[in-house]
Amino acid sequence: MTDAASRLSFDVDPAAAGAFDVSGLQALAASASGDRREEARTRGAARRGPFRPEVWLNARQRHASRLAAHYFRAFDVLAVATVTLLCAWAATPGPLLHAEVSSLAPFGLGALTVLGLMRSLGRYRFARGQKASLHLASVAGIVTAGALIAMISGWALQGAASQWTAWLVWSALVLVSLYALHMGWSDMVGRWRASGAMTPNIVLVGATRRAEALIREALKRRDLNVLGIFDDRLARSPEAVEGVPVLGTADDLLTHKMTPYVDRVVLAIDPKAEARVRELTARLRTLPNEVTLLVEPNGEAETRSALDRLAAAPLADVQGPVDHDRRAFNKRLQDLVVGLIALVLLAPVMGLIALAIRLDSPGPIFFRQRRHGFNHEEIVVWKFRSMKQESADATASRQVTHDDDRITRVGKFIRKTSLDELPQLLNVITGEMSLVGPRPHAIGMKTGHIESARLVAEYAHRHRIKPGMTGWAAVNGSRGPLHTAQDVRARVRLDIEYVERQSLWLDLWIMAVTVPVLLGDRSAVR
């Protein structure tokens, strides 16, 4: 424990913890543990949980690791397809395009069998506790099934001319390729779990015996990270429960800097107190985080079952209908492909804009502003500078109006055409933003004299997906400054509608109409 951590105490108001950054909260956690255990036991508990700030990753980073299953499968498909084409080419005289179907079909059917079984049998989930040896044995069984299909279909199509040696070589090469890949996947997932990248983070509402039991069990299991506790009855609440600090009231949780790291909010209160449950649920529904009620388990079996559901974090399932994980994977792939192409094609335009800004007014070429991203994460958004350097407004406390005297000559043009947003392609490629999504608002942005986030109860729901360079609201007339509460409500309504409807085809349509819509609306203030 560092000296700074050991000096920090709970003499301060816990509600003030919302002002801490992550390092401050880490020190707070270390202090909480140190006050209640001797140093040796504290070090052990820190490694086990329930509060492991040294491995904190925000929800976006952990979600990205869960999507790795889709990348794993893409590499498997590429490897099997390559081996299949090479073996078919070697076993076929002349070009593949002129080969007989009976020569190619066995290889193709064998490859489809292998890839289909890998997907349908869930070989990309890498569930917690799964042994690598059993996983590799199942892969071997799947390749064997593919080899049998290839041989049976080949014998049926070719008879006495069957190419047994070619099919055996194909199956051996496929097995070696998949073994090598899946040994790498298993090792990678194991390191992610050890580092905490796949360990769900939760916060508890209620410093109750239910919370104490859950934390104690989390210490034994090491598969759940309890970041903190919030309780409205601070006067009667302890400073910490089993080493997890009490950080404030339920209202403090709404604006706490910890929320980007939280996967789930768990109500550890008596379910029979229905009025309090309803009241807390109504208050917390403004958060982008999922809220769960912890019902008191009856015995150890139900306790383990409840924690299994909270701690379950397999990699994203690649089978079945389109789900949230697959949709997120498709969206990320779309962002990388389209974003990189756009960055290359627009590089000359961005160079000319940078030169014009440099010649037009003194100051930096880029303007950086802290904004809210996915799950309340604070991100730094890049833009071309469109205001005079001395008038830069990082918190958007004064929104732009017609003939705003802060805007430079070049700034008027690039804002009108939205060219000032092009540097956000860098945010897209790094994964902080998406090409399409709710526009990221500046932290503390005000509408009139009131913070915009306070004008609409569902405002935080727009953070349940990554912010975008363009979005459903932008192509439906809600873009630029928000000068009234009605403007804020209209923007949030459109943003939530997009979050609920998001799909690959909707994103492509929004991107296609963005430029004509923006250029066709010359009256909008931007």
SULLIN-V401215 format. One record per pair of residues at least 6 apart in sequence whose ideal C-beta (glycine too) atoms are under 7 Angstrom apart, sorted by the first residue. I is the first residue (numbers start at 1). J is the second residue. D is the distance in Angstrom with one decimal. If there is no record, write none. Layout:
BEGIN
[[I:J:D] [I:J:D]]
END
This chain:
BEGIN
[[1:30:5.1] [1:34:5.7] [1:39:7.0] [4:27:5.9] [5:27:4.2] [5:30:4.0] [5:31:5.8] [6:31:6.9] [6:34:6.2] [8:27:4.9] [8:28:6.2] [8:31:4.6] [9:31:6.2] [10:239:4.2] [14:234:6.4] [14:246:5.7] [14:247:5.5] [14:248:5.0] [15:248:4.1] [15:249:6.4] [15:252:4.9] [17:25:6.8] [17:28:6.4] [17:247:4.3] [17:248:5.8] [18:248:6.4] [18:252:5.3] [18:255:5.6] [18:256:4.5] [18:257:6.2] [20:28:6.6] [20:257:6.4] [21:257:6.2] [22:56:6.2] [25:53:6.6] [25:258:6.2] [26:53:3.6] [28:245:5.4] [29:51:4.6] [29:53:5.1] [29:245:6.1] [32:239:7.0] [32:240:4.0] [32:243:5.6] [32:244:6.8] [32:245:4.2] [33:42:4.6] [33:45:5.9] [33:46:6.5] [33:243:4.1] [34:42:5.4] [36:240:6.6] [36:243:5.9] [37:45:6.4] [37:243:6.9] [45:219:6.4] [45:243:5.9] [46:52:6.4] [48:219:5.5] [48:222:5.1] [49:218:5.3] [49:219:5.9] [49:222:5.7] [49:224:6.6] [49:225:5.7] [49:226:6.9] [50:215:4.9] [50:218:4.1] [50:219:5.8] [50:224:6.7] [50:225:6.5] [50:226:3.7] [50:244:5.7] [51:226:5.9] [51:227:6.3] [51:243:6.3] [51:244:5.1] [52:196:5.9] [52:225:5.5] [55:195:5.7] [55:196:2.9] [56:261:5.6] [57:196:6.7] [57:197:5.6] [58:260:4.5] [58:261:5.2] [58:377:5.1] [59:260:6.2] [59:261:6.6] [59:262:6.9] [59:263:5.8] [59:374:6.9] [59:375:4.3] [60:374:4.6] [60:375:6.5] [60:377:5.8] [60:431:7.0] [62:197:6.0] [62:198:6.5] [63:328:6.8] [64:431:6.4] [65:192:5.3] [65:197:4.8] [65:198:5.8] [66:198:6.9] [66:315:5.6] [66:316:5.0] [66:325:6.5] [67:316:5.3] [67:325:6.2] [67:328:6.0] [67:329:4.8] [67:332:6.6] [68:315:5.9] [69:124:4.0] [69:125:6.8] [69:315:3.8] [69:316:4.7] [69:318:5.5] [70:316:6.3] [70:318:5.9] [70:326:7.0] [70:329:4.1] [72:124:5.4] [72:185:5.1] [73:119:6.8] [73:124:5.4] [73:318:5.2] [75:181:6.0] [76:115:7.0] [76:118:6.4] [76:178:6.4] [76:181:6.1] [77:115:6.0] [79:177:4.4] [79:178:6.9] [79:181:6.2] [80:111:5.2] [80:114:6.0] [80:115:5.9] [80:174:5.8] [81:111:6.8] [83:170:6.6] [83:173:4.7] [83:174:5.3] [83:177:5.8] [84:107:5.0] [84:108:6.9] [84:111:4.4] [84:170:6.8] [87:107:6.0] [87:166:6.1] [87:169:6.3] [87:170:4.2] [87:173:6.8] [88:96:6.3] [88:104:5.5] [88:107:4.6] [89:96:5.6] [91:103:6.8] [91:163:5.4] [91:166:3.9] [92:99:4.3] [92:103:5.2] [102:157:4.0] [102:158:5.5] [105:153:6.1] [105:157:6.0] [106:150:4.3] [106:153:5.0] [106:154:3.5] [106:157:7.0] [106:167:6.1] [107:150:6.4] [107:170:6.0] [109:149:5.4] [109:150:6.2] [109:153:4.9] [110:146:4.4] [110:147:6.3] [110:149:5.4] [110:150:3.2] [110:170:6.7] [111:146:6.9] [113:145:6.1] [113:146:4.2] [113:149:4.5] [114:142:5.8] [114:143:5.8] [114:146:3.7] [114:174:6.3] [117:142:4.5] [117:145:6.2] [118:142:5.9] [119:318:5.7] [119:319:5.3] [120:319:5.8] [121:138:6.9] [121:142:7.0] [122:317:6.9] [122:319:6.6] [123:138:6.5] [123:139:6.5] [124:315:6.2] [124:318:5.1] [125:314:4.3] [125:315:5.6] [125:317:6.1] [126:185:6.9] [126:186:6.8] [126:189:4.5] [126:314:6.5] [126:315:5.0] [127:314:4.5] [128:193:6.9] [128:223:6.2] [128:313:6.8] [132:186:4.4] [135:182:6.6] [135:186:6.2] [136:179:6.2] [136:182:6.3] [139:178:5.3] [139:179:6.7] [139:182:5.6] [140:175:6.3] [143:171:5.9] [143:174:5.5] [143:175:4.5] [143:178:6.5] [146:171:6.7] [146:174:7.0] [147:167:6.4] [147:171:3.5] [150:167:4.8] [150:170:6.8] [151:164:7.0] [151:167:5.3] [154:162:5.2] [154:163:6.5] [154:167:6.1] [155:162:5.0] [189:315:6.8] [192:198:5.0] [196:225:6.7] [198:313:4.8] [199:223:6.4] [199:224:6.9] [199:225:5.0] [199:313:6.9] [200:224:6.1] [200:225:6.7] [200:263:4.7] [200:264:6.6] [200:310:6.6] [200:311:5.9] [200:313:5.5] [201:225:4.7] [201:227:5.4] [201:261:5.3] [201:262:5.5] [201:263:5.1] [202:224:6.6] [202:226:5.9] [202:227:6.9] [202:262:6.8] [202:263:6.4] [202:264:4.8] [202:266:5.2] [202:310:6.5] [203:227:5.2] [203:228:5.2] [203:230:6.5] [203:253:6.7] [203:258:6.9] [203:262:5.4] [203:265:5.7] [204:211:4.6] [204:226:6.5] [204:229:4.7] [204:266:5.3] [204:268:4.7] [205:230:5.2] [205:250:5.6] [205:265:6.3] [205:267:5.0] [205:268:6.6] [205:269:7.0] [205:280:6.2] [206:231:5.7] [206:267:6.4] [206:268:4.2] [206:269:4.2] [207:229:5.2] [207:231:4.3] [207:237:4.3] [207:238:6.3] [207:241:5.5] [207:246:5.5] [208:268:5.2] [208:269:6.2] [210:268:4.3] [210:294:5.8] [210:296:5.9] [211:229:6.0] [211:241:5.7] [211:268:4.0] [212:241:5.3] [212:242:5.9] [214:268:6.5] [214:294:6.7] [215:226:5.4] [215:241:6.0] [215:242:4.2] [215:244:5.5] [216:242:5.7] [217:303:6.3] [217:307:5.8] [218:224:4.4] [218:226:5.6] [221:307:6.4] [221:311:6.8] [223:311:4.2] [224:307:6.5] [224:310:6.0] [224:311:4.5] [226:244:5.1] [227:258:5.8] [227:261:6.3] [227:262:6.4] [228:244:6.2] [228:245:5.7] [228:247:4.4] [228:258:6.2] [229:241:5.8] [229:244:5.7] [229:246:4.7] [229:247:6.8] [230:247:6.0] [230:248:5.6] [230:249:6.1] [230:250:5.4] [230:252:6.2] [230:253:4.6] [231:237:4.5] [231:246:5.9] [231:249:6.9] [232:249:4.9] [232:250:5.6] [234:249:6.3] [237:246:5.0] [238:246:6.5] [239:245:6.9] [239:246:6.1] [240:246:6.2] [247:256:6.8] [250:280:6.0] [250:283:5.9] [250:284:6.7] [254:286:6.4] [254:287:6.5] [259:287:6.6] [259:289:6.5] [259:375:6.9] [259:376:4.5] [260:375:5.2] [260:376:4.9] [260:377:3.8] [262:289:5.1] [264:289:6.3] [264:290:5.0] [264:292:5.7] [264:310:6.9] [265:284:6.0] [265:287:6.6] [265:289:5.1] [265:291:4.7] [266:292:5.1] [266:294:5.2] [267:277:6.6] [267:280:6.0] [267:291:6.8] [267:292:7.0] [267:293:4.7] [267:294:6.3] [268:294:5.0] [269:276:6.3] [269:277:6.6] [271:277:6.3] [271:293:6.0] [271:295:5.3] [277:293:6.3] [281:291:6.2] [284:291:5.1] [285:291:7.0] [286:457:5.5] [286:458:6.7] [286:459:7.0] [286:460:5.1] [287:460:5.6] [288:375:5.2] [288:376:6.2] [288:460:5.0] [288:461:6.3] [288:463:4.4] [288:464:4.6] [289:375:6.9] [294:306:6.9] [297:303:4.2] [297:306:5.2] [316:325:3.4] [316:326:6.9] [316:329:6.8] [317:323:6.9] [317:325:6.8] [318:326:7.0] [327:502:6.7] [330:504:5.2] [331:434:6.1] [331:507:6.9] [334:435:6.9] [334:504:6.4] [334:507:6.4] [335:428:5.2] [335:434:5.3] [335:435:5.4] [336:429:6.8] [338:435:6.0] [339:425:5.5] [339:428:4.4] [339:429:5.1] [339:435:6.2] [340:429:6.6] [342:425:5.9] [343:425:4.8] [343:429:6.9] [346:422:6.0] [350:422:5.5] [353:384:5.6] [353:414:6.1] [353:419:5.9] [354:365:4.7] [356:410:4.9] [357:365:5.1] [357:384:6.1] [357:385:5.9] [357:410:5.5] [358:365:6.1] [360:408:5.5] [360:409:5.7] [360:410:4.3] [361:388:6.1] [361:408:4.8] [362:389:6.3] [363:385:6.1] [363:389:3.2] [364:385:6.0] [365:384:6.7] [365:385:6.2] [366:382:5.7] [366:383:6.9] [366:384:6.5] [366:385:6.2] [366:423:6.1] [367:383:4.8] [367:384:6.9] [367:385:4.2] [367:392:6.4] [368:380:5.2] [368:382:5.9] [369:381:5.4] [369:383:7.0] [369:394:5.3] [369:442:5.6] [370:378:5.5] [370:380:5.9] [370:394:6.9] [370:443:5.2] [371:379:6.0] [371:381:4.8] [371:440:3.9] [371:441:6.1] [371:442:5.4] [371:443:6.2] [372:378:6.7] [372:440:6.2] [372:441:6.3] [372:443:6.0] [372:463:5.9] [373:379:4.0] [373:432:5.6] [373:433:6.9] [373:440:6.3] [373:466:6.4] [373:467:5.6] [374:463:6.3] [374:465:6.7] [374:466:4.7] [375:463:5.9] [376:460:6.9] [376:463:5.5] [378:443:6.5] [379:427:6.9] [379:432:4.4] [381:424:6.1] [381:427:5.9] [381:440:5.7] [382:423:3.9] [382:424:5.8] [382:426:5.6] [382:427:6.2] [383:420:5.1] [383:421:6.2] [383:423:5.9] [383:424:6.9] [384:414:5.7] [384:419:7.0] [384:420:4.4] [384:422:6.9] [384:423:6.1] [386:407:6.0] [386:408:6.4] [386:411:3.1] [386:414:5.7] [386:415:5.0] [386:420:4.9] [387:406:4.7] [387:407:5.9] [387:408:6.6] [387:411:6.1] [388:406:5.8] [388:408:6.0] [391:406:3.8] [395:442:5.7] [395:443:6.8] [395:444:4.5] [395:445:7.0] [396:442:3.8] [396:445:4.1] [396:446:7.0] [397:446:5.3] [399:481:3.6] [399:482:6.9] [399:483:6.4] [400:481:5.2] [400:525:5.9] [401:525:6.4] [402:525:5.9] [407:415:6.8] [414:420:4.3] [415:526:4.9] [416:526:6.2] [418:518:5.3] [418:526:6.4] [421:469:5.7] [424:433:6.0] [424:469:5.1] [427:433:4.0] [428:434:6.3] [428:435:5.7] [428:469:6.7] [433:440:6.8] [433:466:5.8] [433:467:5.3] [433:468:6.3] [433:469:6.7] [434:466:4.2] [434:468:4.7] [435:468:6.0] [435:469:5.6] [435:507:7.0] [435:511:6.3] [436:468:4.5] [436:470:5.9] [436:471:5.8] [436:507:4.3] [436:510:5.1] [436:511:6.3] [437:465:5.5] [437:466:5.2] [437:467:5.0] [437:468:2.9] [437:471:5.4] [438:462:4.2] [438:465:7.0] [438:467:5.6] [438:468:6.6] [438:471:5.5] [438:473:6.8] [438:495:3.9] [438:498:6.7] [439:467:6.3] [439:468:6.8] [439:471:5.7] [439:473:6.8] [439:474:6.5] [440:467:3.6] [441:452:6.5] [444:451:6.2] [445:452:5.0] [446:452:6.4] [447:455:6.2] [447:482:5.0] [447:483:6.5] [447:484:6.6] [447:485:6.4] [447:487:7.0] [447:488:5.5] [452:482:5.9] [452:488:5.2] [453:459:4.7] [455:485:4.6] [455:488:4.7] [456:488:5.6] [456:489:5.4] [456:492:4.7] [458:492:6.0] [458:496:6.2] [459:492:5.6] [461:496:5.2] [461:499:6.8] [462:492:6.0] [462:495:3.9] [462:496:6.3] [462:499:6.8] [464:499:5.5] [465:499:5.1] [465:502:6.5] [470:510:6.1] [470:511:6.7] [470:514:4.4] [471:495:7.0] [471:498:6.1] [471:510:6.7] [472:494:5.4] [472:497:6.3] [472:498:3.6] [472:510:6.3] [473:479:6.8] [473:491:5.3] [473:494:3.8] [473:495:5.5] [474:514:6.8] [475:510:5.6] [475:513:5.4] [475:514:5.9] [475:517:4.8] [476:494:5.6] [478:490:5.4] [478:491:4.6] [478:494:5.5] [479:524:6.1] [479:526:6.5] [480:524:5.3] [480:525:4.9] [480:526:4.5] [481:525:5.8] [482:488:5.0] [482:491:6.1]]
END
